[in-house]
């Protein structure tokens, strides 16, 4: 079955019989004016006129964009774009400068850039350190969310630590996933102090309908940790009891365990642009509404109509040549 995307263009097809009738009336008027001396129109002239009209009909059909009619299918459980919550680590270890200017700034740029590439998607933000809190409720306004990301910092969660379990539970509460309508949480963290039990929690959340993607921020060599300074004050390095600077090292293994080493679920942040592009690709693979279907493309029929019009016009141009060769 065939349908058309722009049926209003089909009204232009009325021009085809009108032009045909106009040609016949013009021919009859010429015959009357010359006292019936013209006789019947040459075959080549009639053939050329028919080819022009057929080419016009093909162009009208191309404008209407014919395409396959969608076939009725059985119920599909998940066809809505999935909602997304970014779970951002704001512990003081995210201020380490092993990626410049620091881990947290890179993570915030990934969030803002990824959101711009997901128009119309409902997105929220949860921040966590010693506890978790909802920073940005679900919204489809990418500009509002991007501006909000600029204010994310450790001061939002004064209690230090790493309560990823609470953050994931809060993300699930916001998203309300089900096995039939799955949702997505994206964790951005350096992996420090992530207990092994978080992998079991992620597995249970996956069974409940929450897919987890992790973005690792930092380097294995790590960097010194700094306390968050007040405006105008120099940042101070955190030191242990012996007076040595505390080094924060990126713990990639804990993030991989959390996503159960599933392909495409873990992304290493080398720079925020490439990480954003990789994250969008991962989210598209998780979202069935973004996957291309196996049906024929409507452009295939559109192109065939244009090709038919071109062939007909070329044939109309060649008719006099063939007529002269035969003569």
QUIJOWO-V769522 format. One record per residue. N is the residue number from 1. PHI is phi in whole degrees, -180 to 180 (NA if undefined). PSI is psi in radians with two decimals (* if undefined). D_LAST is the distance of its C-alpha to the last C-alpha in Angstrom with 2 decimals. Layout:
BEGIN
((N,PHI,PSI,D_LAST) (N,PHI,PSI,D_LAST))
END
This chain:
BEGIN
((1,NA,2.49,45.79) (2,-117,2.44,44.02) (3,-127,2.95,45.57) (4,-123,2.51,44.48) (5,-78,-0.62,46.60) (6,-124,1.38,45.59) (7,-65,-0.36,44.92) (8,-63,-0.50,45.06) (9,-68,-0.35,41.59) (10,-66,-0.34,40.18) (11,-63,-0.44,40.84) (12,-66,-0.34,37.86) (13,-64,-0.33,35.68) (14,-64,-0.35,36.43) (15,-68,-0.43,33.99) (16,-64,-0.97,31.04) (17,-66,-0.51,31.59) (18,-65,-0.76,32.68) (19,-67,-0.65,29.44) (20,-63,-0.77,27.46) (21,-65,-0.67,29.68) (22,-64,-0.67,29.31) (23,-63,-0.78,25.53) (24,-65,-0.72,25.89) (25,-67,-0.67,28.68) (26,-65,-0.68,26.83) (27,-66,-0.70,23.88) (28,-68,-0.66,26.49) (29,-66,-0.66,28.32) (30,-65,-0.69,25.31) (31,-63,-0.75,24.80) (32,-66,-0.64,28.50) (33,-69,-0.51,28.55) (34,-102,0.28,25.92) (35,66,0.77,27.51) (36,60,0.37,25.07) (37,-87,-0.24,22.32) (38,-73,-0.62,19.89) (39,73,-2.90,19.47) (40,-71,2.62,18.37) (41,-67,2.51,16.72) (42,-57,2.64,13.06) (43,-60,-0.69,13.06) (44,-63,-0.66,11.99) (45,-67,-0.75,14.93) (46,-66,-0.66,17.30) (47,-66,-0.73,16.55) (48,-64,-0.72,17.21) (49,-64,-0.72,20.35) (50,-64,-0.70,21.54) (51,-65,-0.69,21.23) (52,-62,-0.75,23.23) (53,-67,-0.67,25.87) (54,-66,-0.67,26.23) (55,-63,-0.70,26.69) (56,-62,-0.74,29.32) (57,-62,-0.68,31.07) (58,-65,-0.67,31.22) (59,-66,-0.70,32.78) (60,-62,-0.74,35.30) (61,-64,-0.66,36.25) (62,-64,-0.70,36.75) (63,-62,-0.61,39.07) (64,-75,-0.22,41.16) (65,57,1.27,41.68) (66,-67,2.55,41.58) (67,-154,2.83,44.17) (68,-65,2.42,46.04) (69,-72,2.36,48.79) (70,-61,2.30,52.18) (71,-85,2.45,53.71) (72,-64,2.35,57.24) (73,-128,2.93,59.66) (74,-71,3.02,63.31) (75,-64,2.31,65.90) (76,-109,2.17,65.69) (77,-68,-0.51,69.13) (78,-137,1.69,68.28) (79,-121,-0.07,65.35) (80,-89,2.52,67.07) (81,-58,2.35,67.06) (82,-73,2.47,70.31) (83,-76,2.77,73.04) (84,-138,2.36,74.41) (85,-123,2.19,77.86) (86,-85,2.27,78.58) (87,-109,1.80,82.03) (88,-106,2.20,83.18) (89,-76,2.12,86.23) (90,-118,0.40,88.36) (91,-68,2.82,91.35) (92,-64,-0.37,92.78) (93,-64,-0.38,91.27) (94,-75,-0.08,87.87) (95,-89,-0.04,89.12) (96,-62,2.49,89.14) (97,-104,0.58,87.04) (98,-73,-0.36,85.64) (99,-118,2.36,82.23) (100,-89,2.53,82.08) (101,-75,-0.47,83.28) (102,-166,2.98,84.69) (103,-62,-0.78,83.66) (104,-66,-0.71,83.86) (105,-62,-0.73,81.72) (106,-62,-0.74,78.99) (107,-63,-0.71,79.22) (108,-65,-0.64,78.96) (109,-66,-0.63,75.82) (110,-63,-0.77,74.25) (111,-61,-0.88,75.06) (112,-63,-0.75,73.70) (113,-70,-0.67,70.46) (114,-66,-0.71,69.84) (115,-64,-0.65,70.41) (116,-63,-0.47,67.82) (117,-90,0.12,65.23) (118,-126,1.09,66.15) (119,-63,2.41,65.30) (120,83,-0.13,66.56) (121,-83,2.39,68.81) (122,-76,2.11,72.47) (123,-131,2.45,74.55) (124,-134,3.03,78.32) (125,-136,2.28,80.79) (126,-116,2.33,84.07) (127,-112,2.62,86.37) (128,-149,2.63,89.14) (129,-148,-1.84,92.00) (130,-72,-0.38,95.41) (131,-146,3.09,94.01) (132,-121,2.64,90.68) (133,-150,2.66,89.56) (134,-77,2.05,86.46) (135,-92,-0.72,85.31) (136,-136,1.99,82.08) (137,-62,2.90,81.35) (138,-58,2.31,77.85) (139,-150,2.68,75.40) (140,-101,0.02,71.66) (141,-88,1.74,72.25) (142,-65,-0.60,71.38) (143,-69,-0.72,72.71) (144,-62,-0.76,76.09) (145,-68,-0.66,76.41) (146,-64,-0.72,75.46) (147,-66,-0.64,78.09) (148,-66,-0.61,80.66) (149,-61,-0.52,80.05) (150,-65,-0.37,81.24) (151,-98,0.05,84.73) (152,-70,2.32,85.18) (153,-165,2.96,88.22) (154,-60,-0.44,91.33) (155,-65,-0.33,93.33) (156,-65,-0.54,91.53) (157,-129,1.50,93.44) (158,-61,-0.51,96.83) (159,-75,2.04,98.00) (160,-85,2.79,96.89) (161,138,-2.90,95.87) (162,-140,1.66,92.76) (163,-105,1.19,92.46) (164,-67,-0.59,88.96) (165,-60,-0.77,89.93) (166,-66,-0.66,90.80) (167,-66,-0.75,87.59) (168,-67,-0.68,85.38) (169,-64,-0.67,87.36) (170,-68,-0.70,86.87) (171,-61,-0.73,83.12) (172,-65,-0.62,82.94) (173,-66,-0.65,84.95) (174,-72,-0.72,82.51) (175,-82,-0.49,79.36) (176,53,1.01,80.70) (177,-74,2.76,78.54) (178,-138,2.78,78.23) (179,-59,-0.46,76.81) (180,-86,-0.47,73.97) (181,-132,1.50,73.27) (182,-76,2.63,74.03) (183,-125,3.04,74.73) (184,-130,2.36,74.93) (185,-119,2.34,77.75) (186,-115,2.01,77.21) (187,-93,2.22,80.39) (188,-116,1.98,80.63) (189,-158,2.88,83.76) (190,-93,0.00,85.36) (191,79,0.01,86.69) (192,-71,2.40,90.33) (193,62,0.44,92.97) (194,-86,1.96,90.46) (195,-69,2.66,92.51) (196,-59,-0.47,91.10) (197,-66,-0.30,91.65) (198,-64,-0.49,88.76) (199,-65,-0.72,86.41) (200,-66,-0.66,87.92) (201,-64,-0.77,87.60) (202,-61,-0.64,83.92) (203,-65,-0.75,83.39) (204,-67,-0.65,85.07) (205,-67,-0.62,83.05) (206,-63,-0.72,79.83) (207,-66,-0.48,80.82) (208,-83,-0.13,81.44) (209,114,0.21,77.90) (210,-109,1.98,78.30) (211,-87,2.40,76.08) (212,-117,2.28,77.60) (213,-118,2.42,75.86) (214,-119,2.41,78.05) (215,-117,2.01,77.48) (216,-88,2.27,80.03) (217,-121,2.09,81.24) (218,134,-3.08,83.27) (219,-128,2.66,83.89) (220,-61,-0.53,86.18) (221,-69,-0.53,88.24) (222,74,-2.98,88.93) (223,-160,2.87,90.63) (224,-65,2.54,93.86) (225,-92,2.50,94.29) (226,-123,2.55,95.23) (227,-79,2.61,96.96) (228,-74,2.05,95.17) (229,-87,2.81,96.79) (230,-78,2.80,97.45) (231,-57,2.29,95.50) (232,91,-0.20,96.76) (233,-97,2.61,98.50) (234,-74,2.38,97.55) (235,-64,2.53,96.35) (236,-117,2.37,98.94) (237,-71,2.43,98.32) (238,-77,2.42,99.76) (239,-127,2.66,102.46) (240,-84,-3.01,104.25) (241,-66,-0.40,108.03) (242,-90,0.05,108.27) (243,86,0.12,106.47) (244,-87,2.50,103.30) (245,-61,2.41,99.87) (246,-83,2.17,98.30) (247,-99,2.24,94.94) (248,-98,2.12,92.29) (249,-112,2.44,89.99) (250,-68,2.22,86.72) (251,-109,1.49,87.08) (252,-70,-0.60,83.62) (253,-61,-0.66,84.89) (254,-67,-0.62,86.29) (255,-71,-0.66,82.96) (256,-65,-0.69,81.12) (257,-63,-0.65,83.69) (258,-63,-0.65,83.20) (259,-95,0.18,79.47) (260,58,0.54,80.31) (261,54,0.50,78.04) (262,-73,2.38,74.95) (263,-58,2.32,71.72) (264,82,-0.10,70.51) (265,-90,-0.23,73.70) (266,-121,2.35,75.45) (267,-129,2.22,74.23) (268,-90,2.22,76.08) (269,-86,1.79,76.07) (270,-88,-0.85,75.33) (271,-144,2.72,74.06) (272,-67,-0.49,73.46) (273,-69,-0.87,69.72) (274,-68,-0.64,68.81) (275,-65,-0.67,71.33) (276,-64,-0.75,69.80) (277,-64,-0.74,66.32) (278,-65,-0.66,67.73) (279,-67,-0.71,69.70) (280,-63,-0.69,66.71) (281,-63,-0.73,64.83) (282,-63,-0.71,67.88) (283,-68,-0.64,68.15) (284,-66,-0.62,64.48) (285,-68,-0.54,64.98) (286,-81,-0.30,67.99) (287,-101,1.88,66.23) (288,-64,-0.44,64.00) (289,-72,-0.27,62.44) (290,-97,-0.07,61.00) (291,-82,2.43,59.40) (292,-68,2.53,55.62) (293,-87,2.91,54.67) (294,-90,0.04,52.60) (295,-70,2.81,50.16) (296,-65,2.51,46.48) (297,-75,2.40,45.96) (298,-60,-0.48,44.44) (299,-65,-0.40,42.37) (300,-64,-0.79,40.41) (301,-68,-0.69,38.89) (302,-60,-0.77,38.41) (303,-67,-0.66,36.45) (304,-63,-0.66,34.24) (305,-66,-0.74,33.35) (306,-64,-0.69,32.48) (307,-64,-0.71,30.35) (308,-63,-0.72,28.45) (309,-64,-0.71,27.88) (310,-65,-0.76,26.63) (311,-63,-0.73,24.15) (312,-65,-0.70,22.81) (313,-69,-0.67,22.47) (314,-64,-0.73,20.69) (315,-63,-0.70,18.21) (316,-63,-0.63,17.75) (317,-69,-0.57,17.14) (318,-87,-0.22,14.46) (319,-56,-0.84,12.39) (320,-61,-0.61,10.42) (321,-64,-0.83,9.91) (322,-62,-0.63,8.60) (323,-66,-0.70,6.21) (324,-68,-0.64,4.97) (325,-63,-0.75,5.43) (326,-65,-0.65,3.80) (327,-69,*,0.00))
END
